[in-house]
Amino acid sequence: MPLLLTKLFVALVLAPRPARKERGDVPGWVLITVMTAGLVVGIWAIAGPQLSRMLQEALNSVTNK
């Protein structure tokens, strides 16, 4: 019985597989990337000045001590 299972396993692993012609969902990934970049730019435009001010105040508080 173990020999039969071993032969079956080897036959399945070494069996030739048809070549895949699938390229994936490239337009989907492009859309996700563009939308993410758009969100980052939008959030940065809105919150950028406040974040810069907060960073500058934090750095000033550290250097003044």
DOBA-958890 format. One line per 5 residues: number of its first residue (from 1); their letters; for each residue z, y, x of N, C-alpha, C. Coordinates in pm, whole numbers, plus 32768, in hexadecimal, padded with zeros to 4 digits. Atoms other than C-alpha are relative to their C-alpha. Layout:
NUM) A) Z,Y,X,Z,Y,X,Z,Y,X ~ ...
***
This chain:
1) MPLLL) 8000,7F87,8051,8000,8000,8000,8000,807F,8056 ~ 8004,7F88,7FAE,8052,8103,8111,7F7A,8015,8045 ~ 8082,7FF4,7FC0,7F08,80B6,81BC,7F98,8038,7F9E ~ 805C,7FCE,8066,7E4C,80F6,8078,8016,8095,7FE9 ~ 7FE1,7F72,8013,7EFD,8245,8048,7FD2,8051,8078
6) TKLFV) 802D,7FBA,7F87,7EB1,82A5,81AF,7F6A,8010,8000 ~ 8092,7FF8,8007,7D42,8252,8183,7FD3,8065,7F98 ~ 8021,7FA0,8069,7D35,8319,8040,8018,808E,802F ~ 7FDF,7F7B,7FCD,7DDE,8443,80E4,7F98,802E,8067 ~ 8062,7FDE,7F99,7CF1,843C,820E,7F78,801B,7FC1
11) ALVLA) 8080,7FED,8043,7BC3,841B,8129,7FFB,8087,7FB9 ~ 7FFC,7F7F,8047,7C30,8549,805D,8000,8076,8061 ~ 7FF7,7F92,7FA0,7C82,8620,818B,7F7E,8012,804C ~ 8078,7FF9,7FAF,7B48,85CD,824F,7F7F,8005,7FAD ~ 8078,7FFD,8055,7A5B,85D2,8124,7FB8,8085,8011
16) PRPAR) 804B,7F82,7FF2,7944,86D0,814C,800E,8054,7F81 ~ 7FEF,7FA4,8071,7977,8800,8071,7F85,8059,7FF8 ~ 8072,7FA4,800D,7861,88D3,7FE3,8024,808B,8033 ~ 7FE8,7F7A,7FCA,783C,8A26,8088,8016,8062,7F8D ~ 7FE4,7F9B,8066,78CE,8B43,7FC0,7FA7,8079,8016
21) KERGD) 8051,7F88,7FF8,77EE,8C64,7F73,8049,8076,7FC0 ~ 7FAF,7F99,803F,7908,8D30,7EDC,8027,806A,8066 ~ 7FE1,7F94,7FA3,7935,8E83,7F7F,8081,8048,7FDB ~ 7F85,7FBE,8029,7A6B,8EEB,7EC2,7FE4,8076,7FA6 ~ 800A,7F90,805D,7AAF,9012,7DE5,8004,8083,804D
26) VPGWV) 8004,7F88,7FAC,7A42,9129,7ECF,800B,8081,7FAE ~ 7FF2,7F84,804C,7A12,9237,7DC3,808E,8018,7FCD ~ 7F76,7FF2,802E,7B70,91F2,7D41,805A,8037,806E ~ 7FAF,7FD1,7F8F,7C0C,9224,7E98,7FDE,808F,8025 ~ 8028,7F76,7FE3,7B42,9360,7ED0,803E,805E,7F99
31) LITVM) 7FC5,7FAD,8069,7BB9,93E9,7D82,8096,8011,8016 ~ 7F70,7FF7,7FE7,7D24,9399,7DD3,801C,805C,8075 ~ 7FEC,7FAC,7F89,7D07,943E,7F29,7FE8,8093,7FE0 ~ 8020,7F75,8022,7C63,9579,7E9F,8069,803A,7FA2 ~ 7F99,7FCF,805C,7D60,9595,7D84,8084,8019,8048
36) TAGLV) 7F84,7FED,7FB4,7E84,956A,7E75,7FF7,807E,8055 ~ 8011,7F87,7FAF,7DF9,9674,7F5C,8006,807C,7FA8 ~ 7FFA,7F8F,805C,7DCC,975B,7E31,808E,801E,7FD4 ~ 7F74,7FEB,8026,7F34,9727,7DC3,8050,803E,8072 ~ 7FB9,7FCA,7F8C,7FB5,976D,7F22,7FDF,8094,8012
41) VGIWA) 8029,7F75,7FF0,7EEB,98AE,7F3B,803B,8056,7F90 ~ 7FC9,7FB4,8070,7F5A,991E,7DE1,8095,8018,800C ~ 7F6E,7FF2,7FF1,80CA,98DB,7E1D,8020,805B,8076 ~ 7FE9,7FAD,7F8A,80B6,997C,7F77,7FE7,8093,7FE0 ~ 8020,7F76,8024,8016,9AB5,7EE2,806F,803E,7FAD
46) IAGPQ) 7F96,7FCC,8056,812B,9AD7,7DE2,8085,800A,804B ~ 7F7B,8007,7FC3,825A,9A72,7EB1,8001,8028,8093 ~ 8007,7FE2,7F71,81E1,9AD2,8010,8056,8075,802D ~ 7FAF,7F8F,7FD4,827D,9C2C,8026,8097,7FE5,7FF7 ~ 7F71,801E,800E,83CD,9BB3,7FA3,802F,7F9C,8069
51) LSRML) 7FDB,8062,7F99,83CF,9A89,808F,8006,8041,8089 ~ 7FFD,7FB9,7F80,837C,9B6A,81B6,807C,8056,800C ~ 7F88,7FAC,8000,8493,9C57,8156,807E,7FAB,8015 ~ 7F8C,8059,7FF1,858B,9B37,8136,800B,7FCC,808F ~ 8000,8031,7F77,8526,9AAD,828A,802C,806D,8061
56) QEALN) 7FDB,7F92,7FA8,8543,9C00,832F,8095,8020,7FF6 ~ 7F70,7FE6,8011,869E,9C3A,829B,8054,7F93,8041 ~ 7FB6,806E,7FC2,8710,9AE1,830D,7FFD,800B,8098 ~ 8008,7FF2,7F70,8690,9B1A,846D,8053,8079,8033 ~ 7FB1,7F8C,7FD9,8730,9C73,847A,8095,7FE2,7FFC
61) SVTNK) 7F71,8020,800B,887F,9BE9,8409,802D,7FA7,8074 ~ 7FDD,8058,7F90,8875,9AE4,851E,8004,804F,8083 ~ 8006,7FB7,7F82,8815,9BD7,8633,8069,806E,8007 ~ 7F9B,7F96,8000,8916,9CDF,85CA,808C,7FCC,8017 ~ 7F77,8035,7FEE,8A3E,9BF4,85F0,8021,7FEB,808F
***
